[in-house]
Amino acid sequence: MKFYKQEKERLVCLLCSYYCKLKVGQTGVCGVNKNIGEKIECLVYGYLSALNIDPIEKKPLYHFLPNSTSLSLGTVGCNFRCSFCQNWQISQTSNINKNNYFSVDEIVDIAKEKNCKSISYTYNEPTIFYPFAKDIALRAKEFDIKSVFVSNGFESSEVIADMKGVIDAMNIDLKSFDKNYYKKSLGGDLKVVCDNLVNIKNNGIHLEITTLIVPTINDSKEELENIVKFIKENLGVDTPWHISAFHPDFKEFNLQRTKDETLQIAFDIAKEYGLNYVYMGNTTFENDTVCKNCGEILIRREYFNVLENKVVDGCCPKCKTKVDGVFL
């Protein structure tokens, strides 16, 4: 697909749901997609700000190829302006290091050489470099290497439709359930993010949700319940939910780190509503995956390390209940 369309004297960017209408020479909200005249060019195509090999559990994805490694990459730029961003040095700049170019084939070759089962588009918002990510993903599929998006969920509906059969798994930040907070403090639109989550699920892309719990911002019992109810009613109780501890960063050094007690409250709410897979991140809690039917511990973890994986052919070895996810 083309990632833009003509509208009178402007080109409309189709990568995210801002649908920026750009005159010649203008760049979108993300800072890295520019109307150069005959087309909108993704200025960060091939130019990486970060390239690492991570455990897939770090994305975090706990039900997608557990105990495998993922070649993780990012560029610069973002379409959100989160004041607590942990990667703000790359996400909140549009300064491109032109010395750091990698071709599609070079990236796939690195993944092959390092025996990575997937490539993750992460660190900054990958939607803004989807043309590059898509080309990598399609090439990687030739070698049975899967592709993962770690995203804020503000993709355009066109990109979500295009992702089917291209992107295999996504972890989406559901940052809040307050539409005003989304609009004024983060960017985007809560309804669009929620609609996108449903569309991603319906497209058969493996989906896990992350909520960074920020003290005084989104840690009220009412808001946590609203997030849980949305997941249950729209995405299903088998959708993994990662509740993650905030630590002071970027513009939010005035706030305290999230207390373990707050994470426990969120965990308990999720369990009361029947979510089967709830995990607490950025803390010392154990994050075992337990069979939803018989309670057997299926995957034992310590931080991002898998200590034991009992899943056999995607099922619990004890009661044969299918474990929701994608397993090696």
C-alpha positions in Angstrom: 0.0 0.0 0.0 1.0 3.7 -0.3 1.2 5.3 3.0 -0.3 8.6 1.9 -3.0 10.0 -0.2 -3.6 13.3 -2.1 -6.1 15.8 -0.7 -6.2 19.0 -2.6 -2.8 20.7 -2.4 -1.7 18.5 0.6 -0.7 14.9 1.1 -2.3 13.0 4.0 -0.1 10.6 5.9 -1.8 7.3 6.5 0.6 5.8 9.1 -1.1 6.9 12.3 -4.5 8.2 13.3 -3.5 11.8 13.3 -3.7 11.7 9.5 -1.4 14.7 9.2 -2.3 16.9 6.2 1.1 18.1 5.0 2.0 20.8 2.5 5.2 20.4 0.6 8.1 20.6 3.0 6.0 19.9 6.1 6.7 17.1 8.5 4.0 15.3 10.6 3.5 15.2 14.3 6.0 12.4 14.5 8.8 14.6 13.1 10.0 12.0 10.7 7.5 11.7 7.9 7.8 14.6 5.4 6.0 15.7 2.3 8.8 16.0 -0.2 6.6 16.9 -3.2 5.4 13.8 -5.0 5.2 11.7 -1.9 5.6 11.5 1.9 9.0 10.1 2.7 9.8 8.2 5.9 13.0 10.0 6.8 14.2 7.4 9.3 13.9 4.5 6.8 17.1 2.5 7.5 18.5 4.8 10.1 18.5 3.1 13.5 19.0 4.7 16.9 19.1 1.4 18.8 19.8 -2.3 17.9 20.0 -5.0 20.6 19.2 -8.6 21.2 16.7 -9.0 23.9 14.7 -11.8 25.5 11.2 -11.7 24.1 10.0 -11.4 27.7 11.4 -7.9 27.8 9.0 -6.6 25.2 7.0 -7.7 27.3 5.6 -10.8 25.6 5.0 -13.8 27.9 2.8 -15.9 25.6 4.8 -15.5 22.3 7.8 -17.7 21.7 8.8 -17.8 25.3 12.5 -18.2 26.1 13.5 -17.0 22.7 15.5 -13.9 21.7 14.3 -11.0 19.6 16.4 -8.6 17.5 15.1 -5.3 18.8 15.4 -2.0 16.9 14.2 1.5 16.9 14.7 4.9 15.1 14.0 8.4 16.4 10.7 10.2 16.7 7.2 9.5 18.1 3.7 10.6 17.6 3.0 10.8 21.4 4.5 13.2 24.0 4.5 11.1 27.2 6.1 13.0 30.1 7.3 9.8 31.7 8.9 8.3 28.6 11.8 6.0 29.4 13.3 6.3 25.9 12.8 10.1 25.6 16.4 10.6 24.3 15.4 8.9 21.0 11.6 9.3 20.9 11.4 13.0 21.5 13.9 14.0 18.9 13.9 14.1 15.1 17.7 14.3 14.8 18.7 11.4 12.5 22.2 9.8 12.7 22.9 9.3 9.0 26.0 7.2 9.9 23.8 4.5 11.4 22.2 3.0 8.2 21.1 -0.6 8.0 19.5 -2.2 5.0 16.6 -4.6 5.2 18.9 -7.5 4.3 21.5 -6.5 6.9 18.9 -6.5 9.7 17.5 -9.9 8.7 21.0 -11.3 8.3 21.8 -10.3 11.9 18.7 -11.9 13.2 19.6 -15.1 11.3 23.2 -15.1 12.5 22.2 -14.6 16.1 19.4 -17.2 15.9 16.7 -14.7 16.9 13.2 -16.1 16.4 11.7 -12.6 15.9 12.5 -9.0 15.1 10.9 -6.4 17.4 10.2 -2.9 16.4 10.4 -1.0 19.7 12.2 1.6 21.8 10.3 4.4 19.9 6.9 4.2 18.3 7.2 1.8 15.3 4.1 3.0 13.6 6.0 6.0 12.3 8.5 3.8 10.6 6.1 1.1 9.4 7.3 1.3 5.8 10.7 0.1 7.0 9.3 -2.4 9.5 7.1 -3.9 6.9 9.9 -4.4 4.4 12.0 -6.1 7.1 9.0 -8.3 8.3 8.3 -9.6 4.8 11.9 -10.4 4.2 12.2 -12.0 7.6 9.2 -14.3 6.9 11.3 -16.0 4.2 13.4 -17.4 7.0 10.6 -18.1 9.5 11.5 -15.1 11.6 8.5 -13.4 13.1 7.8 -9.7 13.7 6.7 -7.9 16.8 5.4 -4.4 17.3 5.7 -2.6 20.7 3.4 0.3 20.2 1.1 3.0 21.7 -1.8 1.6 19.6 -2.4 4.8 17.6 -1.9 3.2 14.2 -4.2 4.2 11.4 -7.0 1.8 10.4 -5.3 1.4 7.1 -2.0 0.3 8.7 -3.8 -2.2 11.0 -5.5 -3.7 8.0 -2.1 -3.9 6.2 -0.5 -5.6 9.2 -2.5 -8.8 8.8 -0.1 -11.5 7.8 2.9 -9.1 8.2 3.1 -8.4 12.0 2.8 -11.5 14.1 2.5 -10.1 17.7 1.9 -6.8 19.3 2.3 -5.4 22.8 0.2 -2.3 23.1 0.4 0.3 25.8 -3.1 1.0 27.2 -1.8 4.0 29.2 -4.9 5.2 30.9 -8.7 5.0 30.6 -9.1 8.8 30.9 -9.8 10.3 27.5 -8.9 13.8 28.7 -5.5 12.6 30.0 -4.8 10.9 26.7 -5.7 14.0 24.7 -4.0 16.6 26.9 -1.0 14.8 28.3 -0.1 11.9 26.0 -1.4 12.4 22.5 -3.7 10.4 20.5 -7.2 9.4 21.5 -8.4 6.8 23.9 -11.3 5.7 21.7 -9.0 5.2 18.7 -6.6 3.1 20.8 -9.4 0.9 22.1 -10.9 0.5 18.7 -7.5 -0.4 17.3 -7.0 -3.0 20.1 -10.2 -4.8 19.0 -9.2 -4.6 15.3 -5.8 -6.0 16.1 -7.3 -8.9 18.0 -9.8 -9.6 15.2 -7.0 -9.7 12.7 -5.5 -12.7 14.4 -2.4 -10.9 15.6 -1.2 -12.1 19.0 -1.9 -9.3 21.4 -0.7 -8.5 24.9 -1.5 -5.3 26.8 0.8 -3.2 29.1 -0.3 -0.5 31.5 2.4 1.5 33.2 0.8 2.4 36.5 1.8 6.0 37.4 1.1 7.2 40.9 -1.6 9.9 41.1 -2.2 9.7 37.4 -3.8 6.3 36.5 -3.6 4.3 39.8 -7.2 4.9 41.1 -9.2 1.8 41.7 -11.9 3.1 39.4 -9.6 3.6 36.5 -7.9 0.2 37.0 -11.3 -1.4 37.0 -12.3 0.4 33.8 -9.2 -0.9 32.1 -9.8 -4.4 33.3 -13.5 -4.3 32.3 -12.5 -3.1 28.8 -10.0 -6.0 28.4 -12.5 -8.6 29.6 -15.4 -7.4 27.5 -13.7 -6.5 24.3 -10.5 -8.5 24.1 -11.3 -11.5 26.3 -10.1 -12.9 29.6 -7.2 -14.8 27.9 -5.5 -11.6 26.8 -2.3 -11.1 28.9 -2.2 -7.9 30.9 1.2 -6.6 32.1 1.0 -4.1 34.9 4.3 -2.3 35.2 5.8 -0.1 37.9 6.7 3.5 37.0 10.0 5.0 37.9 10.8 8.7 37.8 12.1 9.7 34.3 12.1 12.5 31.7 9.7 15.2 33.0 8.3 13.2 36.0 11.0 13.2 38.6 8.5 14.7 41.1 6.5 11.5 41.2 7.4 8.5 43.4 8.1 5.0 42.1 5.0 2.8 41.9 4.6 0.8 45.2 4.3 -3.0 45.1 1.1 -2.6 47.0 -0.4 -0.7 44.1 0.6 -3.3 41.6 -1.0 -5.9 43.9 -4.2 -4.0 44.0 -4.3 -3.9 40.2 -3.5 -7.6 40.0 -6.3 -8.4 42.5 -8.8 -6.4 40.5 -7.9 -8.2 37.3 -8.3 -11.6 39.0 -11.6 -10.6 40.5 -12.9 -9.8 37.0 -11.6 -13.1 35.7 -8.5 -12.2 33.7 -6.4 -15.4 33.4 -3.0 -14.0 32.7 -1.8 -11.0 34.7 1.8 -10.1 35.2 3.6 -7.5 37.3 6.7 -5.9 35.8 9.6 -3.7 36.8 9.5 -5.3 40.3 10.4 -8.4 42.1 7.1 -10.3 41.9 7.2 -13.8 40.4 5.5 -13.9 37.0 4.7 -17.5 36.4 2.2 -18.6 33.8 -0.4 -20.8 35.3 -2.8 -23.1 33.6 -6.2 -21.5 33.6 -7.9 -24.8 34.1 -6.0 -26.9 36.6 -3.6 -24.3 38.1 -0.4 -26.1 37.1 2.6 -23.8 36.8 3.5 -23.9 33.1 6.2 -21.3 32.8 8.4 -20.3 35.7 10.2 -16.9 35.3 12.7 -14.8 37.2 12.7 -11.3 35.9 13.1 -11.8 32.1 14.6 -15.3 32.4 12.5 -18.5 31.8 13.5 -21.0 34.4 11.2 -23.8 33.3 8.7 -24.2 30.4 6.3 -27.2 30.6 4.1 -26.2 27.7 3.8 -29.1 25.3 2.4 -28.5 21.8 0.7 -25.3 23.1 -1.0 -27.2 25.9 -0.8 -27.9 29.6 0.9 -31.2 30.1 -1.3 -32.1 33.0 -4.8 -31.4 31.8 -4.2 -30.8 28.1 -5.9 -27.4 28.2 -4.7 -25.1 25.4 -2.5 -22.3 26.6 -3.4 -19.1 24.8 -0.4 -17.8 22.8 2.2 -18.8 20.2 4.7 -21.4 21.4 7.8 -22.9 19.9 
